Amino acid sequence: MTTPDINPSVPPSGSGCVECDQTGSWWFHLRRCATCGHVGCCDDSLSRHASHHAADTGHAVIQSFEPGEDWFWNYATNDYYRGPELAPPRAHPVDQATPGPSDRVPADWMSQLKNRTD
């Protein structure tokens, strides 16, 4: 098995999910690509942009982009991964709403996540 390509010097692409920001959607939690810094929404979000990014690019390792979390996940092995410290910032701003962004989160967000079809 090859070692995942991780670039600890690359900063995150922003403070929110790139694709959700482009489409005006919202996210539940955020994940950061350990290869290129792309920030996408987690698999509990409606759009799952982080895992789509991994599938589309082959960038298998992500790190949580939530304040207080530093765990890595490897989509190729479907398991946690031990990675290096990545370039700051290591999380979205603590005052940024979760889910977010607050002005785009619908009032029924919990039921939307619970009732989504996979």
ZAZANU-206284 format. One record per atom (N, C-alpha, C, CB): residue in one letter; atom name; x, y, z. Coordinates in pm, whole numbers, plus 50000, padded with zeros to 5 digits. Glycine has a CB too. Layout:
N
  res  atom      u      v      w
    A    CA      X      Y      Z
...
This chain:
118
  res  atom      u      v      w
    M     N  50085  49881  50000
    M    CA  50000  50000  50000
    M     C  50088  50124  50000
    M    CB  49904  50001  50122
    T     N  50051  50222  49921
    T    CA  50127  50345  49914
    T     C  50085  50442  50023
    T    CB  50110  50410  49777
    T     N  50176  50529  50060
    T    CA  50147  50632  50158
    T     C  50067  50743  50092
    T    CB  50277  50688  50221
    P     N  49959  50788  50155
    P    CA  49880  50897  50097
    P     C  49965  51023  50077
    P    CB  49759  50929  50186
    D     N  49931  51097  49975
    D    CA  50002  51221  49944
    D     C  49945  51333  50029
    D    CB  49990  51255  49793
    I     N  50019  51371  50132
    I    CA  49977  51477  50224
    I     C  50074  51592  50211
    I    CB  49969  51425  50372
    N     N  50021  51713  50201
    N    CA  50105  51832  50191
    N     C  50072  51922  50310
    N    CB  50083  51907  50055
    P     N  50150  51915  50418
    P    CA  50120  51992  50538
    P     C  50137  52143  50522
    P    CB  50206  51946  50649
    S     N  50199  52189  50414
    S    CA  50222  52333  50398
    S     C  50108  52405  50326
    S    CB  50351  52356  50322
    V     N  50014  52333  50270
    V    CA  49904  52395  50195
    V     C  49795  52443  50290
    V    CB  49845  52295  50092
    P     N  49758  52570  50284
    P    CA  49651  52621  50371
    P     C  49514  52575  50321
    P    CB  49657  52776  50378
    P     N  49412  52583  50406
    P    CA  49277  52547  50363
    P     C  49225  52644  50257
    P    CB  49183  52545  50482
    S     N  49132  52596  50176
    S    CA  49078  52677  50066
    S     C  48989  52791  50114
    S    CB  48999  52589  49971
    G     N  48945  52788  50235
    G    CA  48859  52892  50291
    G     C  48801  52847  50422
    G    CB  48747  52930  50194
    S     N  48699  52917  50469
    S    CA  48641  52882  50599
    S     C  48512  52803  50588
    S    CB  48615  53008  50679
    G     N  48470  52774  50463
    G    CA  48347  52697  50441
    G     C  48362  52603  50324
    G    CB  48229  52790  50419
    C     N  48261  52522  50301
    C    CA  48262  52428  50190
    C     C  48262  52505  50057
    C    CB  48139  52333  50198
    V     N  48363  52475  49975
    V    CA  48380  52545  49848
    V     C  48254  52534  49761
    V    CB  48501  52489  49772
    E     N  48206  52412  49741
    E    CA  48091  52391  49652
    E     C  47961  52445  49711
    E    CB  48076  52243  49623
    C     N  47941  52431  49841
    C    CA  47819  52487  49902
    C     C  47818  52638  49889
    C    CB  47809  52446  50050
    D     N  47934  52700  49906
    D    CA  47942  52846  49889
    D     C  47912  52885  49745
    D    CB  48082  52898  49930
    Q     N  47955  52805  49649
    Q    CA  47929  52835  49508
    Q     C  47782  52819  49471
    Q    CB  48014  52746  49420
    T     N  47714  52724  49534
    T    CA  47575  52696  49498
    T     C  47473  52761  49592
    T    CB  47552  52547  49498
    G     N  47520  52819  49701
    G    CA  47428  52880  49798
    G     C  47367  52779  49893
    G    CB  47319  52952  49725
    S     N  47430  52663  49904
    S    CA  47380  52558  49993
    S     C  47439  52576  50134
    S    CB  47415  52419  49938
    W     N  47422  52476  50218
    W    CA  47469  52481  50356
    W     C  47531  52346  50393
    W    CB  47353  52517  50454
    W     N  47604  52343  50504
    W    CA  47672  52221  50547
    W     C  47648  52196  50694
    W    CB  47821  52230  50520
    F     N  47674  52070  50732
    F    CA  47665  52031  50872
    F     C  47802  52048  50938
    F    CB  47614  51885  50886
    H     N  47901  51972  50895
    H    CA  48038  51986  50943
    H     C  48132  51993  50823
    H    CB  48077  51867  51036
    L     N  48255  52039  50850
    L    CA  48352  52061  50743
    L     C  48473  51969  50755
    L    CB  48396  52206  50742
    R     N  48527  51933  50638
    R    CA  48648  51850  50629
    R     C  48746  51915  50533
    R    CB  48613  51705  50582
    R     N  48874  51899  50562
    R    CA  48981  51962  50484
    R     C  49068  51855  50419
    R    CB  49068  52055  50573
    C     N  49089  51866  50290
    C    CA  49175  51774  50217
    C     C  49319  51794  50263
    C    CB  49162  51794  50062
    A     N  49385  51685  50302
    A    CA  49523  51694  50349
    A     C  49623  51704  50235
    A    CB  49555  51573  50435
    T     N  49577  51690  50112
    T    CA  49664  51702  49996
    T     C  49665  51844  49941
    T    CB  49622  51604  49888
    C     N  49546  51899  49916
    C    CA  49538  52028  49847
    C     C  49471  52140  49927
    C    CB  49465  52011  49718
    G     N  49416  52108  50045
    G    CA  49354  52210  50129
    G     C  49207  52235  50100
    G    CB  49427  52336  50114
    H     N  49148  52167  50001
    H    CA  49007  52186  49967
    H     C  48920  52162  50090
    H    CB  48964  52091  49852
    V     N  48832  52256  50121
    V    CA  48739  52239  50233
    V     C  48603  52201  50174
    V    CB  48728  52371  50320
    G     N  48551  52089  50220
    G    CA  48422  52039  50174
    G     C  48337  51997  50293
    G    CB  48440  51921  50078
    C     N  48210  51975  50267
    C    CA  48118  51934  50374
    C     C  48127  51784  50398
    C    CB  47973  51974  50339
    C     N  48096  51743  50519
    C    CA  48111  51605  50563
    C     C  48003  51513  50505
    C    CB  48106  51599  50715
    D     N  48018  51384  50530
    D    CA  47922  51287  50479
    D     C  47788  51293  50551
    D    CB  47979  51149  50491
    D     N  47778  51361  50663
    D    CA  47649  51382  50729
    D     C  47576  51503  50670
    D    CB  47669  51401  50879
    S     N  47644  51580  50587
    S    CA  47582  51693  50518
    S     C  47503  51641  50398
    S    CB  47689  51798  50471
    L     N  47414  51723  50345
    L    CA  47332  51680  50232
    L     C  47415  51649  50109
    L    CB  47231  51787  50199
    S     N  47517  51729  50080
    S    CA  47589  51715  49954
    S     C  47717  51634  49959
    S    CB  47621  51849  49903
    R     N  47776  51614  50075
    R    CA  47894  51529  50092
    R     C  48010  51569  50000
    R    CB  47856  51385  50068
    H     N  48037  51696  49992
    H    CA  48139  51744  49898
    H     C  48281  51696  49930
    H    CB  48137  51893  49894
    A     N  48314  51673  50056
    A    CA  48450  51627  50090
    A     C  48475  51488  50031
    A    CB  48470  51624  50243
    S     N  48382  51396  50047
    S    CA  48404  51262  49992
    S     C  48397  51262  49840
    S    CB  48300  51165  50049
    H     N  48315  51350  49781
    H    CA  48313  51362  49635
    H     C  48448  51414  49585
    H    CB  48199  51457  49589
    H     N  48506  51510  49656
    H    CA  48637  51562  49620
    H     C  48741  51449  49624
    H    CB  48679  51678  49715
    A     N  48738  51368  49729
    A    CA  48833  51257  49740
    A     C  48817  51159  49624
    A    CB  48813  51184  49874
    A     N  48694  51126  49590
    A    CA  48668  51033  49481
    A     C  48711  51090  49346
    A    CB  48520  50996  49476
    D     N  48684  51218  49325
    D    CA  48717  51283  49197
    D     C  48866  51306  49177
    D    CB  48644  51415  49187
    T     N  48939  51330  49285
    T    CA  49080  51369  49274
    T     C  49179  51259  49315
    T    CB  49105  51489  49359
    G     N  49131  51161  49391
    G    CA  49222  51060  49446
    G     C  49292  51106  49572
    G    CB  49323  51023  49344
    H     N  49254  51223  49624
    H    CA  49309  51275  49750
    H     C  49233  51205  49864
    H    CB  49295  51433  49759
    A     N  49291  51101  49916
    A    CA  49219  51011  50007
    A     C  49208  51059  50152
    A    CB  49284  50880  50007
    V     N  49299  51143  50198
    V    CA  49303  51177  50341
    V     C  49246  51316  50366
    V    CB  49446  51168  50394
    I     N  49157  51322  50463
    I    CA  49099  51449  50507
    I     C  49125  51465  50656
    I    CB  48945  51457  50476
    Q     N  49113  51589  50701
    Q    CA  49117  51617  50845
    Q     C  48992  51696  50879
    Q    CB  49247  51695  50886
    S     N  48939  51672  50999
    S    CA  48826  51751  51043
    S     C  48865  51899  51040
    S    CB  48780  51708  51186
    F     N  48772  51983  50999
    F    CA  48796  52128  50997
    F     C  48704  52195  51099
    F    CB  48772  52187  50854
    E     N  48673  52122  51205
    E    CA  48591  52171  51313
    E     C  48679  52213  51430
    E    CB  48488  52065  51358
    P     N  48646  52325  51497
    P    CA  48724  52368  51614
    P     C  48733  52258  51719
    P    CB  48663  52495  51675
    G     N  48853  52236  51771
    G    CA  48874  52137  51877
    G     C  48892  51995  51828
    G    CB  48761  52142  51971
    E     N  48884  51972  51697
    E    CA  48901  51838  51642
    E     C  49028  51834  51556
    E    CB  48777  51795  51558
    D     N  49106  51726  51569
    D    CA  49228  51717  51489
    D     C  49245  51581  51422
    D    CB  49349  51746  51575
    W     N  49139  51501  51418
    W    CA  49148  51367  51360
    W     C  49151  51370  51207
    W    CB  49032  51282  51409
    F     N  49214  51266  51152
    F    CA  49224  51245  51008
    F     C  49140  51122  50971
    F    CB  49373  51227  50963
    W     N  49093  51117  50847
    W    CA  49022  51001  50793
    W     C  49080  50969  50656
    W    CB  48868  51026  50785
    N     N  49098  50841  50629
    N    CA  49149  50796  50500
    N     C  49036  50726  50426
    N    CB  49273  50701  50518
    Y     N  48985  50789  50319
    Y    CA  48877  50729  50241
    Y     C  48921  50600  50172
    Y    CB  48827  50829  50138
    A     N  49050  50587  50137
    A    CA  49098  50468  50068
    A     C  49092  50344  50158
    A    CB  49240  50490  50019
    T     N  49120  50362  50287
    T    CA  49119  50249  50381
    T     C  48993  50246  50465
    T    CB  49240  50254  50471
    N     N  48913  50352  50456
    N    CA  48790  50364  50535
    N     C  48820  50352  50685
    N    CB  48689  50256  50493
    D     N  48924  50426  50726
    D    CA  48967  50418  50865
    D     C  49036  50550  50904
    D    CB  49063  50298  50887
    Y     N  49051  50567  51034
    Y    CA  49123  50684  51083
    Y     C  49268  50676  51039
    Y    CB  49113  50695  51237
    Y     N  49332  50791  51033
    Y    CA  49469  50800  50984
    Y     C  49547  50892  51076
    Y    CB  49474  50850  50838
    R     N  49673  50864  51093
    R    CA  49759  50951  51174
    R     C  49836  51041  51079
    R    CB  49856  50868  51267
    G     N  49805  51169  51081
    G    CA  49868  51262  50989
    G     C  49947  51369  51060
    G    CB  49764  51326  50902
    P     N  50020  51447  50983
    P    CA  50102  51554  51041
    P     C  50018  51678  51072
    P    CB  50215  51591  50945
    E     N  50076  51771  51141
    E    CA  50009  51899  51166
    E     C  50003  51975  51033
    E    CB  50083  51982  51276
    L     N  49883  52021  50998
    L    CA  49864  52093  50872
    L     C  49877  52244  50895
    L    CB  49727  52060  50811
    A     N  49900  52316  50787
    A    CA  49914  52462  50793
    A     C  49788  52526  50851
    A    CB  49944  52519  50653
    P     N  49802  52632  50927
    P    CA  49686  52701  50982
    P     C  49609  52777  50874
    P    CB  49729  52797  51091
    P     N  49485  52809  50903
    P    CA  49410  52771  51022
    P     C  49370  52624  51016
    P    CB  49285  52859  51037
    R     N  49355  52563  51132
    R    CA  49325  52421  51140
    R     C  49176  52393  51156
    R    CB  49401  52360  51255
    A     N  49097  52500  51160
    A    CA  48951  52485  51174
    A     C  48885  52613  51124
    A    CB  48910  52456  51323
    H     N  48756  52602  51099
    H    CA  48681  52723  51065
    H     C  48674  52812  51189
    H    CB  48537  52688  51012
    P     N  48645  52939  51173
    P    CA  48638  53029  51290
    P     C  48538  52978  51394
    P    CB  48599  53172  51246
    V     N  48572  52991  51520
    V    CA  48485  52940  51627
    V     C  48350  53011  51630
    V    CB  48554  52955  51761
    D     N  48344  53133  51578
    D    CA  48215  53204  51578
    D     C  48131  53173  51454
    D    CB  48239  53354  51587
    Q     N  48181  53086  51367
    Q    CA  48104  53044  51249
    Q     C  48005  52937  51292
    Q    CB  48198  52991  51135
    A     N  47881  52952  51255
    A    CA  47775  52861  51297
    A     C  47797  52719  51245
    A    CB  47641  52913  51251
    T     N  47752  52621  51323
    T    CA  47747  52481  51283
    T     C  47607  52432  51315
    T    CB  47858  52395  51355
    P     N  47527  52392  51216
    P    CA  47561  52396  51074
    P     C  47572  52539  51024
    P    CB  47457  52320  50992
    G     N  47622  52552  50905
    G    CA  47646  52686  50854
    G     C  47639  52696  50703
    G    CB  47778  52734  50901
    P     N  47656  52813  50653
    P    CA  47654  52938  50728
    P     C  47513  52970  50776
    P    CB  47708  53054  50642
    S     N  47503  53039  50885
    S    CA  47375  53058  50954
    S     C  47267  53119  50867
    S    CB  47395  53144  51075
    D     N  47303  53205  50773
    D    CA  47200  53269  50690
    D     C  47145  53177  50581
    D    CB  47256  53394  50626
    R     N  47205  53057  50564
    R    CA  47155  52964  50462
    R     C  47099  52835  50520
    R    CB  47266  52932  50365
    V     N  47107  52817  50650
    V    CA  47059  52694  50712
    V     C  46907  52703  50729
    V    CB  47129  52669  50850
    P     N  46832  52607  50671
    P    CA  46687  52612  50683
    P     C  46640  52576  50824
    P    CB  46623  52516  50581
    A     N  46524  52622  50861
    A    CA  46470  52595  50994
    A     C  46453  52446  51020
    A    CB  46336  52666  51012
    D     N  46427  52369  50916
    D    CA  46405  52225  50932
    D     C  46530  52142  50899
    D    CB  46291  52180  50843
    W     N  46648  52198  50923
    W    CA  46773  52133  50883
    W     C  46789  51995  50943
    W    CB  46889  52218  50923
    M     N  46747  51976  51069
    M    CA  46762  51845  51132
    M     C  46680  51739  51059
    M    CB  46720  51851  51279
    S     N  46558  51772  51025
    S    CA  46475  51674  50955
    S     C  46526  51649  50813
    S    CB  46330  51720  50951
    Q     N  46584  51750  50749
    Q    CA  46642  51730  50616
    Q     C  46758  51630  50622
    Q    CB  46690  51864  50557
    L     N  46843  51641  50722
    L    CA  46953  51547  50735
    L     C  46903  51408  50773
    L    CB  47054  51597  50839
    K     N  46806  51401  50860
    K    CA  46752  51273  50904
    K     C  46678  51202  50791
    K    CB  46658  51293  51024
    N     N  46609  51277  50707
    N    CA  46524  51217  50605
    N     C  46587  51210  50466
    N    CB  46398  51293  50596
    R     N  46715  51242  50457
    R    CA  46779  51238  50324
    R     C  46781  51094  50272
    R    CB  46924  51295  50330
    T     N  46783  51084  50142
    T    CA  46792  50951  50081
    T     C  46934  50932  50029
    T    CB  46688  50933  49964
    D     N  46989  50816  50054
    D    CA  47127  50787  50014
    D     C  47131  50714  49881
    D    CB  47196  50704  50120
